[in-house]
Amino acid sequence: MIARIWHAYTSKENAGAYENLLKGEIFVWIEQKKVRGYKGIQLLRRDLETEVEFTTMMWFDHLASVREFAGEDYENAVVPARAREIMARFDAKSVHCEVRHSLQYDF
């Protein structure tokens, strides 16, 4: 299992709009891509002093699935234009980690 971890930042004023865009459009678009081996996505939000940090963690069976989602240069961030309009900044690259142990919890 591969975890794809990525960070984006917005102003406090744009945080709600960005979160709604993620949940209402971008995550739906990701699901509609029907990437083989894609297992889901989680969204984390952290209020900082002057901005809001969003972290996404996507789950894939293997790197081939990540490449199917993001392209051959799979570390590059996949950021739709509408999201770029709302964000203050974001990681140009995603981090990919091999999951070595996992406990499942219902949230």
N, C-alpha and C positions, 0 to 999 in steps of 0.2 A: 504494500500500500504506500502511496506517495501523497504527502501533504504539500500543497502549493500555498504559500503564505505571502500575503501582499498587504501593503499599507497605503492609505490615502488620507489626506487631511483637508478639512474644510474650515471655513470661518464658523463661529457659533451660529451666526444668522442663517447659513446655508446647510447646516447639519441635518435638519429635518427634511428638507427638500432632497438632499443627497441620499439619505436613508430610504425615503419613499421611492426614489428613482431606482435604487438597487433592488429593493424588494418587489416593486411593482412592474419593472420593465427589464432590467439587466439580468436578474436571476432567472426570469422567465425565458429570456433570449438564450441564456446558457442551457437551460433544460431543453429548449426546442432544437438545439444543435444535435441532440441525440448522440453525443460522443460515447463510443464504446469504452467501458471501464470507468466512466464518470460516476462517482458515488454520492455526490452532494456538496453543499457549501454551507459554511457557517459565517455569520457576521458578528464581529465584536465592535463595540463602541466605547471609547474612553474620552471623557471630557478633560481637556488640558487647560492650562491657564488662559491661553489666548485663542485656542483653536480646538477642533474635535478630531480625534484620530479614529479611523475605521480600519479594522483588520479583517481581511477575508481569508478563510482557510477552505480550500477546495480539496476534495479527496478523489484520488484516481487509483485504479488497480496497478498501473505501471506507467513508466515514462512514455511509452508509445501512446497511451491515452492522453497524456499531457500534450504531446506533440500534435495529436489530432485536434486538440482544442486550441492550442496557441501557435502552432506552426513549428517549423524545424528549429528556429531559434527560440525554443520554448521558454527560456527565462524572461524574455521580453514581456512587459505588462500588456494585457489586453484591455484597452480602455476606450469604450465608445465615446464619440464626440460629445454627446449630451452630458456625460459625466465630467468630461474635461472642463466644460463650461462652469460647473459648480465647484469643482475642487480647487483648493489653493495650491496643492502640490501632491505628488504621489511618487512612489518608488518606480523607477524605470524598469527594474528587474524584480521578478518574483523569486522567492527562495523555495527550493524543493528539498524536502527531507523524507527519508525512508522511515516509515512508522515501524518501530521495533516492538512496541507493546501498546495495547489499548484496552481500556475498560469502557463499556458502553453504559451510558446513563440516559434516562428519559428526562427531558427538560420541561 
